[in-house]
């Protein structure tokens, strides 16, 4: 999986994750998750 914010590779066991439109996104850190949660529509492509 790839962190949509910073493009870092993260495992499916990543602690930080969000669901958006039925998809689950994984993040390397709380900071990346918070950025996603503010504006998911600008990161959740594809
Ligand atoms: Zn990240």
mmCIF file of the protein (N, C-alpha, C, O) and its ligand, coordinates in Angstrom:
data_MODEL
# 
_entry.id   MODEL 
# 
loop_
_entity.id 
_entity.type 
_entity.pdbx_number_of_molecules 
1 polymer     1 
2 non-polymer 1 
# 
_entity_poly.entity_id                      1 
_entity_poly.type                           'polypeptide(L)' 
_entity_poly.nstd_linkage                   no 
_entity_poly.nstd_monomer                   no 
_entity_poly.pdbx_seq_one_letter_code       
;(UNK)(UNK)(UNK)(UNK)(UNK)(UNK)(UNK)(UNK)(UNK)(UNK)(UNK)(UNK)(UNK)(UNK)(UNK)(UNK)
(UNK)(UNK)(UNK)(UNK)(UNK)(UNK)(UNK)(UNK)(UNK)(UNK)(UNK)(UNK)(UNK)(UNK)(UNK)(UNK)
(UNK)(UNK)(UNK)(UNK)(UNK)(UNK)(UNK)(UNK)(UNK)(UNK)(UNK)(UNK)(UNK)(UNK)
;
_entity_poly.pdbx_seq_one_letter_code_can   XXXXXXXXXXXXXXXXXXXXXXXXXXXXXXXXXXXXXXXXXXXXXX 
_entity_poly.pdbx_strand_id                 A 
# 
loop_
_entity_poly_seq.entity_id 
_entity_poly_seq.num 
_entity_poly_seq.mon_id 
_entity_poly_seq.hetero 
1 1  UNK n 
1 2  UNK n 
1 3  UNK n 
1 4  UNK n 
1 5  UNK n 
1 6  UNK n 
1 7  UNK n 
1 8  UNK n 
1 9  UNK n 
1 10 UNK n 
1 11 UNK n 
1 12 UNK n 
1 13 UNK n 
1 14 UNK n 
1 15 UNK n 
1 16 UNK n 
1 17 UNK n 
1 18 UNK n 
1 19 UNK n 
1 20 UNK n 
1 21 UNK n 
1 22 UNK n 
1 23 UNK n 
1 24 UNK n 
1 25 UNK n 
1 26 UNK n 
1 27 UNK n 
1 28 UNK n 
1 29 UNK n 
1 30 UNK n 
1 31 UNK n 
1 32 UNK n 
1 33 UNK n 
1 34 UNK n 
1 35 UNK n 
1 36 UNK n 
1 37 UNK n 
1 38 UNK n 
1 39 UNK n 
1 40 UNK n 
1 41 UNK n 
1 42 UNK n 
1 43 UNK n 
1 44 UNK n 
1 45 UNK n 
1 46 UNK n 
# 
loop_
_struct_asym.id 
_struct_asym.entity_id 
A 1 
B 2 
# 
loop_
_chem_comp.id 
_chem_comp.type 
_chem_comp.mon_nstd_flag 
UNK 'L-peptide linking' . 
ZN  non-polymer         . 
# 
_pdbx_entity_nonpoly.entity_id   2 
_pdbx_entity_nonpoly.name        ? 
_pdbx_entity_nonpoly.comp_id     ZN 
# 
_pdbx_nonpoly_scheme.asym_id         B 
_pdbx_nonpoly_scheme.entity_id       2 
_pdbx_nonpoly_scheme.mon_id          ZN 
_pdbx_nonpoly_scheme.ndb_seq_num     1 
_pdbx_nonpoly_scheme.pdb_seq_num     101 
_pdbx_nonpoly_scheme.auth_seq_num    101 
_pdbx_nonpoly_scheme.pdb_mon_id      ZN 
_pdbx_nonpoly_scheme.auth_mon_id     ZN 
_pdbx_nonpoly_scheme.pdb_strand_id   A 
_pdbx_nonpoly_scheme.pdb_ins_code    . 
# 
loop_
_atom_site.group_PDB 
_atom_site.id 
_atom_site.type_symbol 
_atom_site.label_atom_id 
_atom_site.label_alt_id 
_atom_site.label_comp_id 
_atom_site.label_asym_id 
_atom_site.label_entity_id 
_atom_site.label_seq_id 
_atom_site.pdbx_PDB_ins_code 
_atom_site.Cartn_x 
_atom_site.Cartn_y 
_atom_site.Cartn_z 
_atom_site.occupancy 
_atom_site.B_iso_or_equiv 
_atom_site.pdbx_formal_charge 
_atom_site.auth_seq_id 
_atom_site.auth_comp_id 
_atom_site.auth_asym_id 
_atom_site.auth_atom_id 
_atom_site.pdbx_PDB_model_num 
ATOM   1   N  N  . UNK A 1 1  ? 0.848   -1.192 0.000  1.00 0.00 ? 1   UNK A N  1 
ATOM   2   C  CA . UNK A 1 1  ? 0.000   0.000  0.000  1.00 0.00 ? 1   UNK A CA 1 
ATOM   3   C  C  . UNK A 1 1  ? 0.884   1.243  0.000  1.00 0.00 ? 1   UNK A C  1 
ATOM   4   O  O  . UNK A 1 1  ? 2.035   1.208  0.433  1.00 0.00 ? 1   UNK A O  1 
ATOM   5   N  N  . UNK A 1 2  ? 0.320   2.339  -0.495 1.00 0.00 ? 2   UNK A N  1 
ATOM   6   C  CA . UNK A 1 2  ? 1.073   3.580  -0.532 1.00 0.00 ? 2   UNK A CA 1 
ATOM   7   C  C  . UNK A 1 2  ? 0.310   4.671  0.212  1.00 0.00 ? 2   UNK A C  1 
ATOM   8   O  O  . UNK A 1 2  ? -0.891  4.865  0.023  1.00 0.00 ? 2   UNK A O  1 
ATOM   9   N  N  . UNK A 1 3  ? 1.037   5.362  1.049  1.00 0.00 ? 3   UNK A N  1 
ATOM   10  C  CA . UNK A 1 3  ? 0.495   6.532  1.729  1.00 0.00 ? 3   UNK A CA 1 
ATOM   11  C  C  . UNK A 1 3  ? 0.171   7.595  0.668  1.00 0.00 ? 3   UNK A C  1 
ATOM   12  O  O  . UNK A 1 3  ? 1.074   8.074  -0.018 1.00 0.00 ? 3   UNK A O  1 
ATOM   13  N  N  . UNK A 1 4  ? -1.125  7.973  0.526  1.00 0.00 ? 4   UNK A N  1 
ATOM   14  C  CA . UNK A 1 4  ? -1.480  8.922  -0.537 1.00 0.00 ? 4   UNK A CA 1 
ATOM   15  C  C  . UNK A 1 4  ? -0.952  10.335 -0.288 1.00 0.00 ? 4   UNK A C  1 
ATOM   16  O  O  . UNK A 1 4  ? -0.938  11.159 -1.202 1.00 0.00 ? 4   UNK A O  1 
ATOM   17  N  N  . UNK A 1 5  ? -0.528  10.612 0.915  1.00 0.00 ? 5   UNK A N  1 
ATOM   18  C  CA . UNK A 1 5  ? -0.054  11.959 1.240  1.00 0.00 ? 5   UNK A CA 1 
ATOM   19  C  C  . UNK A 1 5  ? 1.412   12.126 0.875  1.00 0.00 ? 5   UNK A C  1 
ATOM   20  O  O  . UNK A 1 5  ? 1.760   13.036 0.123  1.00 0.00 ? 5   UNK A O  1 
ATOM   21  N  N  . UNK A 1 6  ? 2.266   11.272 1.389  1.00 0.00 ? 6   UNK A N  1 
ATOM   22  C  CA . UNK A 1 6  ? 3.706   11.439 1.191  1.00 0.00 ? 6   UNK A CA 1 
ATOM   23  C  C  . UNK A 1 6  ? 4.301   10.397 0.252  1.00 0.00 ? 6   UNK A C  1 
ATOM   24  O  O  . UNK A 1 6  ? 5.496   10.432 -0.042 1.00 0.00 ? 6   UNK A O  1 
ATOM   25  N  N  . UNK A 1 7  ? 3.458   9.458  -0.226 1.00 0.00 ? 7   UNK A N  1 
ATOM   26  C  CA . UNK A 1 7  ? 3.871   8.428  -1.187 1.00 0.00 ? 7   UNK A CA 1 
ATOM   27  C  C  . UNK A 1 7  ? 4.809   7.372  -0.608 1.00 0.00 ? 7   UNK A C  1 
ATOM   28  O  O  . UNK A 1 7  ? 5.396   6.586  -1.351 1.00 0.00 ? 7   UNK A O  1 
ATOM   29  N  N  . UNK A 1 8  ? 4.945   7.356  0.690  1.00 0.00 ? 8   UNK A N  1 
ATOM   30  C  CA . UNK A 1 8  ? 5.768   6.333  1.335  1.00 0.00 ? 8   UNK A CA 1 
ATOM   31  C  C  . UNK A 1 8  ? 5.041   4.990  1.281  1.00 0.00 ? 8   UNK A C  1 
ATOM   32  O  O  . UNK A 1 8  ? 3.813   4.930  1.356  1.00 0.00 ? 8   UNK A O  1 
ATOM   33  N  N  . UNK A 1 9  ? 5.811   3.930  1.151  1.00 0.00 ? 9   UNK A N  1 
ATOM   34  C  CA . UNK A 1 9  ? 5.216   2.600  1.211  1.00 0.00 ? 9   UNK A CA 1 
ATOM   35  C  C  . UNK A 1 9  ? 4.865   2.256  2.659  1.00 0.00 ? 9   UNK A C  1 
ATOM   36  O  O  . UNK A 1 9  ? 5.692   2.397  3.560  1.00 0.00 ? 9   UNK A O  1 
ATOM   37  N  N  . UNK A 1 10 ? 3.642   1.808  2.866  1.00 0.00 ? 10  UNK A N  1 
ATOM   38  C  CA . UNK A 1 10 ? 3.219   1.402  4.206  1.00 0.00 ? 10  UNK A CA 1 
ATOM   39  C  C  . UNK A 1 10 ? 2.591   0.014  4.128  1.00 0.00 ? 10  UNK A C  1 
ATOM   40  O  O  . UNK A 1 10 ? 1.993   -0.346 3.115  1.00 0.00 ? 10  UNK A O  1 
ATOM   41  N  N  . UNK A 1 11 ? 2.728   -0.757 5.192  1.00 0.00 ? 11  UNK A N  1 
ATOM   42  C  CA . UNK A 1 11 ? 2.148   -2.092 5.221  1.00 0.00 ? 11  UNK A CA 1 
ATOM   43  C  C  . UNK A 1 11 ? 0.656   -2.042 5.487  1.00 0.00 ? 11  UNK A C  1 
ATOM   44  O  O  . UNK A 1 11 ? 0.135   -1.039 5.976  1.00 0.00 ? 11  UNK A O  1 
ATOM   45  N  N  . UNK A 1 12 ? -0.034  -3.137 5.160  1.00 0.00 ? 12  UNK A N  1 
ATOM   46  C  CA . UNK A 1 12 ? -1.474  -3.191 5.412  1.00 0.00 ? 12  UNK A CA 1 
ATOM   47  C  C  . UNK A 1 12 ? -1.784  -3.258 6.906  1.00 0.00 ? 12  UNK A C  1 
ATOM   48  O  O  . UNK A 1 12 ? -2.937  -3.133 7.321  1.00 0.00 ? 12  UNK A O  1 
ATOM   49  N  N  . UNK A 1 13 ? -0.734  -3.459 7.705  1.00 0.00 ? 13  UNK A N  1 
ATOM   50  C  CA . UNK A 1 13 ? -0.911  -3.443 9.157  1.00 0.00 ? 13  UNK A CA 1 
ATOM   51  C  C  . UNK A 1 13 ? -0.620  -2.057 9.744  1.00 0.00 ? 13  UNK A C  1 
ATOM   52  O  O  . UNK A 1 13 ? -0.463  -1.907 10.956 1.00 0.00 ? 13  UNK A O  1 
ATOM   53  N  N  . UNK A 1 14 ? -0.550  -1.050 8.872  1.00 0.00 ? 14  UNK A N  1 
ATOM   54  C  CA . UNK A 1 14 ? -0.280  0.306  9.334  1.00 0.00 ? 14  UNK A CA 1 
ATOM   55  C  C  . UNK A 1 14 ? -1.291  0.722  10.403 1.00 0.00 ? 14  UNK A C  1 
ATOM   56  O  O  . UNK A 1 14 ? -2.474  0.392  10.316 1.00 0.00 ? 14  UNK A O  1 
ATOM   57  N  N  . UNK A 1 15 ? -0.818  1.434  11.390 1.00 0.00 ? 15  UNK A N  1 
ATOM   58  C  CA . UNK A 1 15 ? -1.697  1.829  12.500 1.00 0.00 ? 15  UNK A CA 1 
ATOM   59  C  C  . UNK A 1 15 ? -2.658  2.935  12.099 1.00 0.00 ? 15  UNK A C  1 
ATOM   60  O  O  . UNK A 1 15 ? -3.740  3.069  12.670 1.00 0.00 ? 15  UNK A O  1 
ATOM   61  N  N  . UNK A 1 16 ? -2.252  3.730  11.106 1.00 0.00 ? 16  UNK A N  1 
ATOM   62  C  CA . UNK A 1 16 ? -3.047  4.898  10.760 1.00 0.00 ? 16  UNK A CA 1 
ATOM   63  C  C  . UNK A 1 16 ? -3.796  4.638  9.458  1.00 0.00 ? 16  UNK A C  1 
ATOM   64  O  O  . UNK A 1 16 ? -3.188  4.402  8.414  1.00 0.00 ? 16  UNK A O  1 
ATOM   65  N  N  . UNK A 1 17 ? -5.090  4.682  9.531  1.00 0.00 ? 17  UNK A N  1 
ATOM   66  C  CA . UNK A 1 17 ? -5.880  4.402  8.338  1.00 0.00 ? 17  UNK A CA 1 
ATOM   67  C  C  . UNK A 1 17 ? -7.196  5.164  8.372  1.00 0.00 ? 17  UNK A C  1 
ATOM   68  O  O  . UNK A 1 17 ? -7.695  5.537  9.434  1.00 0.00 ? 17  UNK A O  1 
ATOM   69  N  N  . UNK A 1 18 ? -7.745  5.385  7.178  1.00 0.00 ? 18  UNK A N  1 
ATOM   70  C  CA . UNK A 1 18 ? -9.034  6.047  7.048  1.00 0.00 ? 18  UNK A CA 1 
ATOM   71  C  C  . UNK A 1 18 ? -9.813  5.371  5.945  1.00 0.00 ? 18  UNK A C  1 
ATOM   72  O  O  . UNK A 1 18 ? -9.241  4.860  4.983  1.00 0.00 ? 18  UNK A O  1 
ATOM   73  N  N  . UNK A 1 19 ? -11.118 5.373  6.093  1.00 0.00 ? 19  UNK A N  1 
ATOM   74  C  CA . UNK A 1 19 ? -11.970 4.882  5.022  1.00 0.00 ? 19  UNK A CA 1 
ATOM   75  C  C  . UNK A 1 19 ? -12.608 6.072  4.327  1.00 0.00 ? 19  UNK A C  1 
ATOM   76  O  O  . UNK A 1 19 ? -13.032 7.033  4.968  1.00 0.00 ? 19  UNK A O  1 
ATOM   77  N  N  . UNK A 1 20 ? -12.666 5.992  3.018  1.00 0.00 ? 20  UNK A N  1 
ATOM   78  C  CA . UNK A 1 20 ? -13.300 7.053  2.243  1.00 0.00 ? 20  UNK A CA 1 
ATOM   79  C  C  . UNK A 1 20 ? -13.927 6.421  1.015  1.00 0.00 ? 20  UNK A C  1 
ATOM   80  O  O  . UNK A 1 20 ? -13.252 5.749  0.236  1.00 0.00 ? 20  UNK A O  1 
ATOM   81  N  N  . UNK A 1 21 ? -15.225 6.642  0.847  1.00 0.00 ? 21  UNK A N  1 
ATOM   82  C  CA . UNK A 1 21 ? -15.964 6.074  -0.279 1.00 0.00 ? 21  UNK A CA 1 
ATOM   83  C  C  . UNK A 1 21 ? -15.717 4.578  -0.449 1.00 0.00 ? 21  UNK A C  1 
ATOM   84  O  O  . UNK A 1 21 ? -15.532 4.084  -1.561 1.00 0.00 ? 21  UNK A O  1 
ATOM   85  N  N  . UNK A 1 22 ? -15.717 3.882  0.660  1.00 0.00 ? 22  UNK A N  1 
ATOM   86  C  CA . UNK A 1 22 ? -15.606 2.432  0.604  1.00 0.00 ? 22  UNK A CA 1 
ATOM   87  C  C  . UNK A 1 22 ? -14.197 1.894  0.434  1.00 0.00 ? 22  UNK A C  1 
ATOM   88  O  O  . UNK A 1 22 ? -14.002 0.679  0.401  1.00 0.00 ? 22  UNK A O  1 
ATOM   89  N  N  . UNK A 1 23 ? -13.210 2.778  0.326  1.00 0.00 ? 23  UNK A N  1 
ATOM   90  C  CA . UNK A 1 23 ? -11.827 2.331  0.222  1.00 0.00 ? 23  UNK A CA 1 
ATOM   91  C  C  . UNK A 1 23 ? -11.099 2.644  1.520  1.00 0.00 ? 23  UNK A C  1 
ATOM   92  O  O  . UNK A 1 23 ? -11.429 3.593  2.231  1.00 0.00 ? 23  UNK A O  1 
ATOM   93  N  N  . UNK A 1 24 ? -10.092 1.811  1.809  1.00 0.00 ? 24  UNK A N  1 
ATOM   94  C  CA . UNK A 1 24 ? -9.284  2.074  2.995  1.00 0.00 ? 24  UNK A CA 1 
ATOM   95  C  C  . UNK A 1 24 ? -7.927  2.621  2.559  1.00 0.00 ? 24  UNK A C  1 
ATOM   96  O  O  . UNK A 1 24 ? -7.281  2.069  1.668  1.00 0.00 ? 24  UNK A O  1 
ATOM   97  N  N  . UNK A 1 25 ? -7.515  3.685  3.181  1.00 0.00 ? 25  UNK A N  1 
ATOM   98  C  CA . UNK A 1 25 ? -6.226  4.316  2.888  1.00 0.00 ? 25  UNK A CA 1 
ATOM   99  C  C  . UNK A 1 25 ? -5.335  4.185  4.118  1.00 0.00 ? 25  UNK A C  1 
ATOM   100 O  O  . UNK A 1 25 ? -5.792  4.303  5.255  1.00 0.00 ? 25  UNK A O  1 
ATOM   101 N  N  . UNK A 1 26 ? -4.061  3.942  3.864  1.00 0.00 ? 26  UNK A N  1 
ATOM   102 C  CA . UNK A 1 26 ? -3.097  3.710  4.944  1.00 0.00 ? 26  UNK A CA 1 
ATOM   103 C  C  . UNK A 1 26 ? -2.070  4.827  4.973  1.00 0.00 ? 26  UNK A C  1 
ATOM   104 O  O  . UNK A 1 26 ? -1.672  5.359  3.937  1.00 0.00 ? 26  UNK A O  1 
ATOM   105 N  N  . UNK A 1 27 ? -1.651  5.168  6.174  1.00 0.00 ? 27  UNK A N  1 
ATOM   106 C  CA . UNK A 1 27 ? -0.743  6.300  6.353  1.00 0.00 ? 27  UNK A CA 1 
ATOM   107 C  C  . UNK A 1 27 ? 0.436   5.924  7.230  1.00 0.00 ? 27  UNK A C  1 
ATOM   108 O  O  . UNK A 1 27 ? 0.349   5.035  8.077  1.00 0.00 ? 27  UNK A O  1 
ATOM   109 N  N  . UNK A 1 28 ? 1.555   6.630  7.003  1.00 0.00 ? 28  UNK A N  1 
ATOM   110 C  CA . UNK A 1 28 ? 2.766   6.350  7.765  1.00 0.00 ? 28  UNK A CA 1 
ATOM   111 C  C  . UNK A 1 28 ? 2.691   6.973  9.147  1.00 0.00 ? 28  UNK A C  1 
ATOM   112 O  O  . UNK A 1 28 ? 3.394   6.541  10.061 1.00 0.00 ? 28  UNK A O  1 
ATOM   113 N  N  . UNK A 1 29 ? 1.852   7.977  9.309  1.00 0.00 ? 29  UNK A N  1 
ATOM   114 C  CA . UNK A 1 29 ? 1.852   8.741  10.562 1.00 0.00 ? 29  UNK A CA 1 
ATOM   115 C  C  . UNK A 1 29 ? 0.502   9.402  10.789 1.00 0.00 ? 29  UNK A C  1 
ATOM   116 O  O  . UNK A 1 29 ? -0.319  9.523  9.880  1.00 0.00 ? 29  UNK A O  1 
ATOM   117 N  N  . UNK A 1 30 ? 0.300   9.825  12.028 1.00 0.00 ? 30  UNK A N  1 
ATOM   118 C  CA . UNK A 1 30 ? -0.902  10.566 12.395 1.00 0.00 ? 30  UNK A CA 1 
ATOM   119 C  C  . UNK A 1 30 ? -1.031  11.848 11.559 1.00 0.00 ? 30  UNK A C  1 
ATOM   120 O  O  . UNK A 1 30 ? -2.131  12.223 11.153 1.00 0.00 ? 30  UNK A O  1 
ATOM   121 N  N  . UNK A 1 31 ? 0.093   12.507 11.309 1.00 0.00 ? 31  UNK A N  1 
ATOM   122 C  CA . UNK A 1 31 ? 0.067   13.771 10.557 1.00 0.00 ? 31  UNK A CA 1 
ATOM   123 C  C  . UNK A 1 31 ? -0.478  13.555 9.148  1.00 0.00 ? 31  UNK A C  1 
ATOM   124 O  O  . UNK A 1 31 ? -1.280  14.353 8.663  1.00 0.00 ? 31  UNK A O  1 
ATOM   125 N  N  . UNK A 1 32 ? -0.046  12.485 8.494  1.00 0.00 ? 32  UNK A N  1 
ATOM   126 C  CA . UNK A 1 32 ? -0.540  12.210 7.146  1.00 0.00 ? 32  UNK A CA 1 
ATOM   127 C  C  . UNK A 1 32 ? -2.027  11.882 7.183  1.00 0.00 ? 32  UNK A C  1 
ATOM   128 O  O  . UNK A 1 32 ? -2.791  12.340 6.334  1.00 0.00 ? 32  UNK A O  1 
ATOM   129 N  N  . UNK A 1 33 ? -2.429  11.099 8.157  1.00 0.00 ? 33  UNK A N  1 
ATOM   130 C  CA . UNK A 1 33 ? -3.849  10.768 8.283  1.00 0.00 ? 33  UNK A CA 1 
ATOM   131 C  C  . UNK A 1 33 ? -4.695  12.028 8.475  1.00 0.00 ? 33  UNK A C  1 
ATOM   132 O  O  . UNK A 1 33 ? -5.767  12.151 7.883  1.00 0.00 ? 33  UNK A O  1 
ATOM   133 N  N  . UNK A 1 34 ? -4.226  12.943 9.282  1.00 0.00 ? 34  UNK A N  1 
ATOM   134 C  CA . UNK A 1 34 ? -4.989  14.162 9.538  1.00 0.00 ? 34  UNK A CA 1 
ATOM   135 C  C  . UNK A 1 34 ? -5.094  15.028 8.289  1.00 0.00 ? 34  UNK A C  1 
ATOM   136 O  O  . UNK A 1 34 ? -6.128  15.648 8.039  1.00 0.00 ? 34  UNK A O  1 
ATOM   137 N  N  . UNK A 1 35 ? -4.026  15.066 7.514  1.00 0.00 ? 35  UNK A N  1 
ATOM   138 C  CA . UNK A 1 35 ? -4.091  15.821 6.254  1.00 0.00 ? 35  UNK A CA 1 
ATOM   139 C  C  . UNK A 1 35 ? -5.117  15.212 5.314  1.00 0.00 ? 35  UNK A C  1 
ATOM   140 O  O  . UNK A 1 35 ? -5.874  15.927 4.657  1.00 0.00 ? 35  UNK A O  1 
ATOM   141 N  N  . UNK A 1 36 ? -5.135  13.883 5.256  1.00 0.00 ? 36  UNK A N  1 
ATOM   142 C  CA . UNK A 1 36 ? -6.110  13.199 4.419  1.00 0.00 ? 36  UNK A CA 1 
ATOM   143 C  C  . UNK A 1 36 ? -7.526  13.473 4.909  1.00 0.00 ? 36  UNK A C  1 
ATOM   144 O  O  . UNK A 1 36 ? -8.411  13.780 4.111  1.00 0.00 ? 36  UNK A O  1 
ATOM   145 N  N  . UNK A 1 37 ? -7.739  13.365 6.195  1.00 0.00 ? 37  UNK A N  1 
ATOM   146 C  CA . UNK A 1 37 ? -9.078  13.511 6.758  1.00 0.00 ? 37  UNK A CA 1 
ATOM   147 C  C  . UNK A 1 37 ? -9.653  14.915 6.542  1.00 0.00 ? 37  UNK A C  1 
ATOM   148 O  O  . UNK A 1 37 ? -10.870 15.090 6.484  1.00 0.00 ? 37  UNK A O  1 
ATOM   149 N  N  . UNK A 1 38 ? -8.779  15.902 6.426  1.00 0.00 ? 38  UNK A N  1 
ATOM   150 C  CA . UNK A 1 38 ? -9.247  17.262 6.171  1.00 0.00 ? 38  UNK A CA 1 
ATOM   151 C  C  . UNK A 1 38 ? -9.810  17.421 4.767  1.00 0.00 ? 38  UNK A C  1 
ATOM   152 O  O  . UNK A 1 38 ? -10.812 18.104 4.555  1.00 0.00 ? 38  UNK A O  1 
ATOM   153 N  N  . UNK A 1 39 ? -9.146  16.778 3.814  1.00 0.00 ? 39  UNK A N  1 
ATOM   154 C  CA . UNK A 1 39 ? -9.523  16.959 2.406  1.00 0.00 ? 39  UNK A CA 1 
ATOM   155 C  C  . UNK A 1 39 ? -9.396  15.649 1.657  1.00 0.00 ? 39  UNK A C  1 
ATOM   156 O  O  . UNK A 1 39 ? -8.590  15.552 0.731  1.00 0.00 ? 39  UNK A O  1 
ATOM   157 N  N  . UNK A 1 40 ? -10.158 14.650 2.024  1.00 0.00 ? 40  UNK A N  1 
ATOM   158 C  CA . UNK A 1 40 ? -9.989  13.336 1.400  1.00 0.00 ? 40  UNK A CA 1 
ATOM   159 C  C  . UNK A 1 40 ? -10.204 13.365 -0.105 1.00 0.00 ? 40  UNK A C  1 
ATOM   160 O  O  . UNK A 1 40 ? -9.574  12.602 -0.837 1.00 0.00 ? 40  UNK A O  1 
ATOM   161 N  N  . UNK A 1 41 ? -11.089 14.242 -0.573 1.00 0.00 ? 41  UNK A N  1 
ATOM   162 C  CA . UNK A 1 41 ? -11.413 14.261 -2.003 1.00 0.00 ? 41  UNK A CA 1 
ATOM   163 C  C  . UNK A 1 41 ? -10.229 14.660 -2.879 1.00 0.00 ? 41  UNK A C  1 
ATOM   164 O  O  . UNK A 1 41 ? -10.188 14.319 -4.061 1.00 0.00 ? 41  UNK A O  1 
ATOM   165 N  N  . UNK A 1 42 ? -9.267  15.381 -2.304 1.00 0.00 ? 42  UNK A N  1 
ATOM   166 C  CA . UNK A 1 42 ? -8.129  15.805 -3.116 1.00 0.00 ? 42  UNK A CA 1 
ATOM   167 C  C  . UNK A 1 42 ? -7.012  14.771 -3.153 1.00 0.00 ? 42  UNK A C  1 
ATOM   168 O  O  . UNK A 1 42 ? -6.070  14.895 -3.935 1.00 0.00 ? 42  UNK A O  1 
ATOM   169 N  N  . UNK A 1 43 ? -7.121  13.747 -2.303 1.00 0.00 ? 43  UNK A N  1 
ATOM   170 C  CA . UNK A 1 43 ? -6.080  12.714 -2.272 1.00 0.00 ? 43  UNK A CA 1 
ATOM   171 C  C  . UNK A 1 43 ? -6.571  11.360 -2.774 1.00 0.00 ? 43  UNK A C  1 
ATOM   172 O  O  . UNK A 1 43 ? -5.781  10.550 -3.261 1.00 0.00 ? 43  UNK A O  1 
ATOM   173 N  N  . UNK A 1 44 ? -7.872  11.117 -2.655 1.00 0.00 ? 44  UNK A N  1 
ATOM   174 C  CA . UNK A 1 44 ? -8.421  9.805  -2.971 1.00 0.00 ? 44  UNK A CA 1 
ATOM   175 C  C  . UNK A 1 44 ? -8.741  9.694  -4.449 1.00 0.00 ? 44  UNK A C  1 
ATOM   176 O  O  . UNK A 1 44 ? -9.901  9.784  -4.851 1.00 0.00 ? 44  UNK A O  1 
ATOM   177 N  N  . UNK A 1 45 ? -7.727  9.503  -5.242 1.00 0.00 ? 45  UNK A N  1 
ATOM   178 C  CA . UNK A 1 45 ? -7.928  9.340  -6.676 1.00 0.00 ? 45  UNK A CA 1 
ATOM   179 C  C  . UNK A 1 45 ? -7.699  7.895  -7.071 1.00 0.00 ? 45  UNK A C  1 
ATOM   180 O  O  . UNK A 1 45 ? -6.823  7.219  -6.533 1.00 0.00 ? 45  UNK A O  1 
ATOM   181 N  N  . UNK A 1 46 ? -8.485  7.440  -8.004 1.00 0.00 ? 46  UNK A N  1 
ATOM   182 C  CA . UNK A 1 46 ? -8.325  6.069  -8.494 1.00 0.00 ? 46  UNK A CA 1 
ATOM   183 C  C  . UNK A 1 46 ? -8.998  5.118  -7.615 1.00 0.00 ? 46  UNK A C  1 
ATOM   184 O  O  . UNK A 1 46 ? -8.970  3.914  -7.871 1.00 0.00 ? 46  UNK A O  1 
HETATM 185 ZN ZN . ZN  B 2 .  ? 3.005   9.683  5.189  1.00 0.00 ? 101 ZN  A ZN 1 
# 
